[in-house]
Structures are given as structure tokens and as C-alpha cells.
Amino acid sequence: MRAYVDANREGMDWLTSFADSAGVPYTWRTDHSYAQGPDGLEDVQAQHDAASEAGLPTRMLSPGDLPAMPFPIAGAVALDDQVTIDPVTVTAALAREFLAEGGTLHTGIRATGAHALPTPRVDTSAGTLLCDHIVLATGSVILDRGLYFSKTSGMRSYCVSFRVPGELLEGTFLSVDGPTRSIRPVSDADGPGGTAQLVVGGNGHPVGRSDSEAAAVADLVAWTTEHFPGAEETHRWSAQDYQSHNQIPFVGALPRGLGAIRFATGYAKWGLSNAPAAALRLTAEILGIPWRERSTWMNAIGTRLTVPADLAQGAVEGAKVAAAATSGWVEAESRKVPVPQPEEGQGVVANRAGLPVAVSTVDGVTRAVSAVCTHLGGVLDWNDAECTWDCPLHASRFAPDGTRIEGPALEDLKELPRSGRA
């Protein structure tokens, strides 16, 4: 645990140092992990104990230790000197520096494979790239070797930004109990375009396993307007994050990659510090820096062992994946085509000649595509917030026309002819 904390500290130090050199603004704030009710106080205490063991100077706070809050807090653990920064501004600054140093940046091109022999190369939709070293920083690892798609879980969560009257909150807040609420003020100093706002996130769930993603967003809006009267919504978006079963990222050489293919995944929503830490470690490996000259956390995490708790959590997730695989096929079998044309923004999975078919209507266009994920054959589920087809097995996602968006799947869904009403 201490090695993980040290990795994030070094990642944060790198990020703030780069921000200072690139003129990217950020703000230091106190972060609070808080309980919304008495049932969450045990988790708050556990977080404080774990943080203290790892060397973090956290403080336990009772409601009386906090100023009057507009939302319920039964208790919290606080950690000072945490950074809030706009990730889009950081990314743009990184891209500018990369180009200034002679790098070549390609966008809108899909990577479809990577190989170590006979020479390291990356297959893309625009051709083949030859190289000396490959780093797969693709969210989910796009190669199945090592089975990291089964060692991580894809999670979706939602954010809504608001203009709120009055003073902004002083700190950031993340609930330890459900439903999850993440509250982050955006000040003139660290917001895009110098806009003071409040960002409220939460209601996370495994990809493809939700009754309604749109309802999850609506719940965040309702909660915010209840506790921050006069809040005016400005934007809404969602995120997809990958987490390992013990919350520690996977970083290093990919199995059977002959030292030429490396990867990083499983940041568990803490990419602003975990990603720089991963980059520092991968850089040390590629440059051949001796182990004794690297940060101690690199060696500790680099030799991580799988403990029984990790195996147990992996077994639980494996059971959930198996259940999702079975229920998807059973549900598809229960609904035969033709089906009524879905309403705008809606999708339905039906069965045609023994195969699941995904039918949706988006922007006035009704389409039918295969409802079977091109990765390992999971039956897809309709995401009514983003109008996408999501796989409940390993988090691949597809557009209504079948175009692959993200995840371990590399191929698009097959487009199918419509029949009957759909």
C-alpha cells in the first residue's frame, strides 16, 4: 500500500511540475472521503486507518468539525494538499510539448494489433507502424495475451456540471457509501475558460449492467438541485474507467511481448496521478535504468504478488461475467423479430434465426446490427444515455451503426438487413 501511495505522490509531483512549466493552472484543496449516513462511518474509519498505515496525514472529522454543508455528512476523513486541475488543458499542453520536441501525433486512427516479431510493429487502420518499443495505453489492453481483460473491470460513471449561486465549496468530497457522490468545485483558477462551476459525479456501475444510464444521470441532477437550490446545469458527460481487482494498476511488459511491448491499465479513476507514475516506470524500463537507481515503489509494485483476496475478488467478478453472458442470451431468445421500431434514442435486442440482433433508432435512423460482441461473444445491452451498445462481459462499446468505440473488442459489429417492422 505504501508503494502505491508513493507512486501516486511521484505522479502528482510530475504533473504539477509539468503544469508549472507549461502554464497550466491548478488549485490545492482538501479532499474529504465522507459518509452520507451513519452506516458509512465504519468505512470512513477504515480509510483513515489504511491511509495512516501508508503514511498519509489524514484527519478524522465529525460533522461539527466541518462548516455547514448543503448535503448530508455523518463524518469524513480529510487529506490536505490535493490537486484539482483541468485534464483537457493538461492534455492539450502535453500534445503541444510533444510536437515541439519533434514527435508525430496521429488522431482518428484505430490500432488493431501489435507484434514483437519479426520486428516490433503496430497494425492500424491506416497501415503498419514499425518501431523499437510499443506501449499500449489504450484503457483496456487491446491484446488478449495475459488475459488482462479478465483481470480488470470496466466501470462507467457520470458527471454533470452546474452554475451555482453563492460561494463555491472549499474542498472536494467523495462519498464512501452509496449512491456514490463526487463533488468538485471548479474555480476561476482551475476551470476551462475561467468559469466557476460545480461538478457532481457518481452512480457508477459495471459497463453494460444498468437498467438505465439516463436515469443515473437524471438522479445526479435531481440530487444537486435538491441540495444546491438554484443550480443550473451546463454540461453532462460520462467516463469509462478500468480497475484491477485489488485497485492497483497493471504496468509493465506484456507477456510474450519479448520486452518490446509494454502496457498500462487499471487506474481505477485515479489516472491523473497513476498515469504519470506508470509513464515514469515504463520510461525507466525502456531506458534500461538499473533497478537500484529507480524509485523504490517501482520495484515494489513491479514484483506485486496475487494474494488470496485478489483471487477471491476475481472469482466474484468472473461469476458476474458468466451470469451476464447467460442472461443476455436467454433474454435475446425470449424476444423474436420482427419487433416494433424502437422510439428515438432507444434500442432493443431480439432473436433472429437463433442469433441476437440489436435494433436501435438514433437521429431518426433505425439500424439493425449483430448484438454479439466481437470480443468474446457477449450479448450487448443498450445504453440509453450515450445511445451505444455496451458489452456486460468486458466493457467493449459500439456505436448504433456497429462501429467499435472502445474496449478489448477490435472489430465492428456486422450490419444486418432490417426485416418486418424492424
Buried (B, 14 or more C-beta within 10 A) or exposed (E): BEBBBBBBBBBBBBBBEBBEEBEBBBBEBBBBBBBBEEEBBEBBBEBBEBBEEBEBEBBBBEBEEBEEBBBEBBBBBBBEEBBBBBEEBBEEBBEEEEEEEEEEEEEEEEBEEBBBEEEBBBBBEEEEBEEEEBBBBBBBBBBBEBEBBBBBBBBBBBBBBBEBEEEEBEBBBBBBBEEBBBBBBBBEEBBEEEEBBBBBBBBBBBBBBBEEBBEBBBBBBEBBBEBBEEBEBEEBEBEBBBBBBBBBBBBBBBEEBEEBBBBBBBBBBBBBBBBBBBBBBBEBBBEEEEEEEBBEBBEBBBEBEEEEEBEEBBEEBEEBBEEBBEBBBEBBEEEEBEBEBBEEBBBBBBBBEEBBBBBBBBEEEBBBBBBBBBBBEBBBBBBBBBBBBBBBBBBBBBBBBBBBBBBBBBEBBEEBEBEEEB
